[in-house]
Amino acid sequence: MINLVIGLGKNKKVLQAIEETAENENIDIKIAKNKEELIEAVKDKNIHAVIRGSLTSSIIKDLKNLNNFENINESNQFSSSKSLKSINRASYIQKDDKEFLLAPVGIDEGESIDEKVEIAIQSFEFIKKCGKVPKIAILAGGRREDFGRNQKIDKTLTESEKLSSKLKEEIEKKILKRSSNSLSKGKEEFNTEYSIKNYYILIEKAISEGNNIIIAPDGIIGNLLFRTLVLLNSYNSYGAIALGFNKVFIDTSRDQSKEGYLRAIKLAYKLANE
């Protein structure tokens, strides 16, 4: 039995989504009516997964401020790297045969290259745990040939190139370490397949070429991309996965549809079972 808690704010479509899961006898869903109740659910070792639902986004700040996770059920950890201590969000988006993590999506996230490296590596870890080859697309505020048009564009172009280089360096270190550990223990060599490509401003190409991790220039742009794809262009959102966190937590928009909340419940259920 998977015990799940979902937040209920002004958007009552959460309740409609819960009704549609009633036939699943392997899941028990309870409601948190405010952020305090939701945070308590995060701390409760008997709760396997938590979904923000339609509660205010301020709960994410409270989640990030939690420093003591001793009472969180370690069996639900889905980030394999204990060195990644920060909590970041990546939206799981799907349409037709395309599915990918989009990050950063919090308007205060991804402000520096180091933050975006961390988010990208956390996303890399998640995709590998799902049994897929990570394909990372880096975005910027213009095409490569747009360099020199103004300082703001130049900054995003320069940062995208630095991010691509630094991210590859960090992933290669991680692969080398894991491959060495696997060989020393007589196990099969760690799967080294992955790709990183700077698409600059061409997000349409990044999606069409099947990348499963898309890194926006910052959280504001990432949030706008999410809203454009999901709320305007009918891409399916399963919510934003809390990465670097040792409990299943799915962040959802307070403006989401019934189908969106239902997808988040299905994703939380799947992750809690892994």
N, C-alpha and C positions, 0 to 999 in steps of 0.2 A: 504494500500500500504506500503510495506517494502522498505525503501531506504537503499541501501547497496553500500559501496565503496570498491573496491579491487585494490591492488597495481600492477602495471605492470612494470616489469624490463626486463631483457634480455630474459627470458623464455616467449615466446609468446603463450604458450599453455593456458595461462590465457584467452586470447581472444577466443579461441575455446570453453572453458568452458562457457564463457558468452553467446556465440551464442546458445548453447544448452538450455539455460534458457529463451531464447527470447519469447517462447510461454506462459510463466507464466506471466499473466497480473498483478499479485499481488506483483511483485518485480521489482524495478527499480535499475539497476546497473550502477554505474559510475566508471571511472578509475582514479586512482591517479598515476601520472607518476614519483613521487619521494617521499621520506619519509616526506618532509615538507607538501605536499598535503595530505598525509595519516594521519599525526598528526592533521591537521586542520579538517579532517573528524571525527576524534575521539572527538574533541572538539565541533563539530557541533551537536546541540540538535535535528536537523531535520534528522540526519543520525542514523538509528537504529542499524546497524551492520557494522563492518569494518573487512576486511581480508587483511593480509599482502601481499598475492599473491606471486609474484616473485621478490619483492624488497629485498634489503640487510637486513641481520639480525640485523644490528646496530639500526634499528628502535625500537627494543625491549628495548634497553637501554633508548632511548628517552621516550618511553611509561612509563617505570618505574620511570622516573624522573619527570613526570607530578605530580604536587602537588595540583593543583586546579581543581577539577572536578565539580565546581558549575554549569557549563553550559552543563553538560552531562545529558541526559534525564533519570531521576530516574526511570521511568516506565520500563526501559529495564534492571534493576538490576536483576541478577540471582544468586548472592551470598547473602544468607539470613543473614550472620553475618557481621555487620558493624564494628566489632572489628578487622577483618582481613584486614589490610590496604596494605600489600605487594601484588604485582602482581606476580603470579607464573604461569607457563604453565604446562598443562598436555595433552599429545597427546591422542586423541580419536581414538582407533584402533579396527578394527573388521575383523573377518574371520569366515565364516560359522555361527555357533550359539554362537561363543565367541566374546564378546566385552568388552573393558576395557579402563580405563585411565592409561597411563604410565607416571610416573613422578619420579624425575625431568628429563627434556629433554634438558634444556639449559646447555651448558657446564660450565657455571659459577653459576649454581644453585645447591641447596642441599648440600652445603659444610659442614653444621653442623647438629647435631641432631635436634636442635630447628627449623632450616629451613625445614627439612624433616617432622617434626611434623606439621608445618604450612601448607605445601603442601598437606599432607595427610588429614588434617582436611578440607581444602578447597575442596579437591576431594570428601571427605565424604559428605560435604554439597551439592555438585553438584549432586552426585548420588542419594541422598535422594530427592532432588528437582525433579529429573526425575522419582520419584515414585518407585525406586528400593532399595533393601536392600544392604547397603555397605558391600562388602567382600574385605578386605584389605590384600594383600600379601606383606611381607617385604622381600627384597633380600639382600644377602651378597656376599662376594668374595670367599666363599668356603662352604663346608659342616661343620656341627657342629663339627664333629670328626677331622676336619683339623686344629683345634686350636693347635698352637705350631709350625706350619711349618715355618712361618716367621712372622715378626712384621706387615707387611702390611696386610696379611690375618687376623691375630689376631685382628687388628684394625677394619676391616669391620665386623667381627663376633661379636665383643663386641658391636659395635655401633648398629648393627641390633637388638640385644637383648635389649639394652637400649631404642632404638626407639620403639620397640614393647610394652615395659612396659610403657613408658611415654605417648605414643599415647593412649593406653587403659585408662590410668588415666585421660587424658584430655577429651577424648570422654565421659567417665562416668560422669565427672563434667558437661559437656554440656547437657547430657541426663537428669541428675538430675535436673538441672536448668530449662530446658524446660518442663519437666514433672510437676514440681512444679508450673510453670507459667500457664500451661494448666489446671491443677486441680483448681487453685485459680480463674480462669476465667470461670469455669464450662464447659470446653471443654474436649474432649476425651484425654486420656493420650497420651503423645508423643510416637511415635513408637520407641521402644528401640532396635529393631533387628539390629545386625551388627556382623561382625566377623573380627578378626585380627589373622594372622598366619605368623610365620617366616619360610619361605621356604629356607632360606640361599641361595645357588647358583642354586637351582632347579627351574628355571623359567618355564621350560616345564611343571612341575607339577602344578605350580601356575596358569598357563593358562588352563590346562586341567581340573582343579577342579573348574573352573568357577569364579575365583576372578575377580571383576570388577574395582579394584584399585591395581596397581602394583607399589611399591616404590623401585626404584633402589638405590644402595649404594651412588651414586652421579650423577651429571648431565652429566659427560663424559660417564659413563657407560650407563646411560639412553639414551643418544644420539646414542651411538653405537647399543643399543638394538633396538631403533626405526629404524635405517638404515638397520639393519639386517632383522628385521621382515617385514618392508614395502618396502624397495627398492630392497631387494634380495629375499624375500620369499613370496611376493604377498599378504601380509596382507593389508587390506584397511585402509588408513589413512584419517580421516576427518579433519585433522589439529589439532593444539594444542590450547586448550581453555585457554584464559586468566582468571585465577581464582583470586578471591579477587578484582575484578574490576567491577565497576557498569555500564559497557557498554559491549555489545557483541563484543569481539575481537577474531578472529581466526588467529593464526600464522600458516603459511604454509612454506614448504621447497621451496627454489627457484628452486630446481631440480624436483619438482613434475610433474606428468603427467596431461594430460587434465582431466582424470577421477578423479584424486586426488583433483584438484581445483574445479571440479564440486561437489564432495562430501562436500568440505568445504563450498561452497555456500549453499548447501542444509541444512547443519548443522546450519550455521549462520541464515538462513531464519527461521528454526524451533525454535531456541532459541529466536530470535527477536519477534516471535509470542507468546511466553509464558508469 
